């Protein structure tokens, strides 16, 4: 029965023959049902509702804190809890219950509907391929971060457009530093990869791996809700999505995400402690070295007949216009995208 389904899936996806050039990425296993426009819209609705729930919980908690600000202040003073510590704890909870829980519910519903677990939790079969993809994607993340920084400078200098976004106050206590690291590095690596490279991307692979990577990266970018991180998040999402699909393991994305965010937090701590407020020299060299290593890993991967893979069958467009229209025009996703765009707009400031 499984073999028959797998064969049908391969035929619908175009994996039947043995194409010239690099081998195709292996199809999902266990295979999901045949793709349909109705199912694509359903996936869009689940994603949109998850994002709306995330936004509602974020604004709801923020509103309650503003409404009961005096009581919260008195409570923190009585319990001797620093405001920064309280903020980090709150953001950790919002990450778990605001992002993780809605997407977990969507995952549970889809898992029950498809009668199979569609997220690849197993480790990659090839450790060497995983290392190549981690090196490539981490270099791409840092390259994307550099591009985002240059774009920010360009907008400020030429159009007077800046952003009010910050990573928050850098903690000075040990417990604050631990919470800051958990909130900024550990939780995003696990929760965001589960949500974006798992719940969003994996079911979309039936409509083309390139399509799935693009859509999940786009949503990943706009979910950051600020001008500084959005361009970087899109580039990083493309790289991590590619790495997850090629290695067929969600853990590849988790590791890349964790390394990237951990480095960002470490550099922030070191920059803050630096007397002149600049990045220490030994840290400044990490970015170009990592980018070079990324290019080397990519070159080895592309030149290797053993590891190189084609995402989709030859002739498959990266973005099917019908699929794109069906996915982005459902009401829940439109509402969530517009809300996130408005949120991003509120982080924009005109410097001059």
N, C-alpha and C positions, 0 to 999 in steps of 0.2 A: 504493500500500500504506500509506504514512504517512497519507494523508488519510483512508483508511478507518478506521485505528486511532484517529486523532484524533477522528473522528466518533463512533465507538463510546464513546470515553472521555467525550466531551461528553455523550452521552446518559446514560451511567451516572452522571455527576456532576450532571446537570441543567442543562447549559449550552445546551440546544437552542434555546430561544426567546429573545425580546428582552424581558426583564422591565422593568417600569416602574421609574423611579428611577435610581440610579447604576448604571453598567455593572459587570458582574461581573469579578472578577480573571480574567485569562486562564489557561486550564488549562495544566498542565505540557506543555512541548514540548522534546524528543520525549516523547510520552505513555507512561506506564507501563502495564503490564497491568491488566485490570479488578481492582477491589478484591475481596478475599475475606477471610473470617475466619481462614482458615488462614495466609494471607500476613501478616495483621496480627499473629498470634501469632509468626510467624517473625521479624518486625521487632522485636518485644518481646524475643525470645530473643537476638538479635544485640546489642541495646542492653544487656540485662542482662549478657551475657558480657563486653562491652567494659568496663562499669563494674566488674565483679568483677575483671577483669584489672588495671584501674587501681588498685583497692584492694589487691590482692595485691602488686603491684609496690611500692606506697607502704609498706605494712607490712613487706614483705620487706626492702626497703632499710633502713628504720628499724631493724628487728630486727638486721640485720647490723652496722650502725653501733654499736648498743648492745653487741652481742656482742663486737665487736672494737674497742671504744672506745679501749683503750690503744694498739693498733697504729695506729689512725687518728690519734690525738693525736700519736704519735711521727712519723708520716709528715708531718703538717701542719707540725710544728715543724722537721723536717729540710728540707722544701721551702720553708719560710718562707711558708706560705699561711695567711692569716687564716681563722679559723673561720667568720666571716660570709661571706667570699668562697666558701669551700668549700660552705657551705649554699646559697647562691644558685645556684652551678653545679649542685649536686645537684638542686635544685628545677627548674631549667631542663631537665635531662635527664629528670626524672620527667614533666614536662609533655609533652615530645616523645615519649618512649617509653611512658609510663604512660597518657596520654590519647590522644595523636595516633596512635600505632601501632595500638592495638586498634581504634579507630574507623576507621582507614585500612583495616585488614584487613576489617572489616565492610562498608565502602564498596566494596572491591574485589570481595567476594563478591556483593553486591547488584548491582553494575554488570555483572558477568558474567551473573548470573541474568536481569536485565532487558534485557541486551544494549543498554544505552544509559546515558549519563552523566546522572543525574537531578539533579545539583547545578548551578544556574544560575551559571556562572562569568563570563558576559558582563556588560559594564557596562550599567546601565539605559538604555533607549532615550530617556528624558526626563531630562536633567540637572536641570531645574527640580523635577520630582517627587522626585528623589533628595535634593535640598537640603531640600525641605519635610519629607521623612521623616526626614532626619538631624536637623533642627532639632526636630521633634516628639519623636522617640525619645530624643534626648539630654536634652531637658527632662524627659521621663518618667523617665529613669534618675536624674537628680538629685532629682526629686520622690520617687522610690522610695527613694533613699538617705536623704533627709530623714525619710521615714516610718519607715524602719528605725531611724534614730537615735532618733526620738521613742519608738518602741516599746521600744527598749533602755532608755531612761531611765524609761519607765513601768513596765517590769518590775522594774527595780532599786529604784525608789522605793516601789512598792506591794507587791511580792512578794519583794523581796530576791534576785531572780534576775539574775545577771550572766553574762558570758561570758569565757572565758580566751583567746579568739582575738585575735591581733594580726597586723599585717602583717610583723612581724619588726623587728629592729634596723635603724635608718636608717644606711646606710653613710656613712663620713666621707671615703673616698678616691674618686678619680675612677673607677678600675676597678670599685670596689664599687658606685658609683652607676649606672654603665652596666649592670652585671649585674642590679642591683635593678630597673632600668627594663625591661630585657629580660624578666625573670622576671615582673614584675607588670603590664606593659602590653602589650608587643609579642607575646609568645608566647600569652597568653590570647586576645588579639584574633583571631589567625589560627587557632589550634588549637581553641579552644572554639567559634568560629563554624562551622568546618568540621564539628566533631563534632555540635553541637546544632542549629544552623540548617541544616546540610547533611545529614549522614548520618541524623540522627533525624527532623528535621521534613519534609524534602522527600518521602520515600516515603509519609509519613502524610497528605499533602495529598489523596490519593485518597479518604480517609475524611472529608474536610471540612477546609478551611483553618483554621477556628476550632479544631477538634479537634487539628490538627497543632501549632498555636501553643501551645495549652494544655499538651499533653503534653510538648513540648520545653521549655517554660518551667518546668514542674514538675520535670523531671529536672535542668534547669540549676540550679534552686534547691537541690535536695537534694544535688547533687554538690559544692556548696560546703562542706557538712559542718560548718557552724557557725551559731549562733543569730543572729549579727549580719548576716551576708551573705545568708542564705536568703530573707527577705522582699524585700529589695532585688533579689536575682537573679531572683525570680519576676516582679516588676513590669518589670524591665529586659528580661527574656526575652520577655515579652508584647509590649513595644514594639518590640524589635529583630526579633522574628519577624514581626510585622505589617509592618514596614518592608521586610524582605527579600521577603516575598510580594508586596506591592503594587508594588515596583520590579522584582521578578523578577531579583534579583541578590544573591548572597551577599556582595558587596563592600560593600553598604550596611550590613550588620550588622558587618562587619569595621571599617569606618570609625567607626561609632558606638561600638563596643566599645573601639577604640583611643583615641578622644578621651576617653571617660569614664574609662578606667583611667589614661591619661596625666595627666589633671587630678587624679585621686586621689593619684597618686604625687607630683606637683608640690606639692599642698597639704600632703602629709605632710612633704616636705622643708622647705617654708617654715615650717610650724608648729613643727617641731623646732628650726629655727634662730632662731625668734622668742624674744626675751628672756623674755617672760611665758608662753611655751608656748601661746599662742592663735593662731588663724588671723589673718593680717594683714587689715586692713580692706579693702584693695583686692581680696583674694581672697574675702572673705565675701560680697561683692556679686555674685560670678559666679553663684552658685546661684540667687538670685531672678531675676536678669536672664535667665539661661538658661531657667528655667521659664516666664517670661513670653514669651520668644521661641518656646518650644515650643508654648504655647497659641496664639500668633499663627499659627505654621506649621500647626497643626492646624485652626484656623478657616479659613485660606485653602484648605486641602485639602478640607475638608468643604463649603465654599461653592462650590468650583470644579466645574463639570460636566465639565470637561476631564480633571481628575486623579482625582476621587473614584471609589472602587471599592467594590463590595460583596464581602465575602470569600466568601460562599457564596450559593447560590440562595435565594430567599425561602422561608421555611418550614422551612429546614434547621436542626435543633437544634445548638447549639454543641457539646454533648457527647452523643453517642449512647451510651446506657447499655450497649448490647451491645458496641460497639466499646471503650468504656472498660473494661468487665469483661474482655474478651478480652485487652486489652493489658497490664493491670496484674496479671493473675493467673498469668502464666507463672512457673515456678519460678526461672529466672535473674534476672528482674527483681524478683521478690519478695525474693530473697536480697540483691540489691544494694541495694534500697530499705531493707530492715531494717538492713543493715550501715551504711548512710549515716546512718540515724536514730540508731543506737547511737553512731556517731562524733560526731554532733551533740550527743548527750546528754553525752558526755565533755567537751565544751567549756563546759557549763553549770556555774556555781558559785553557791552560795548565800552571799550576802554577809552576811546576818544570820539 
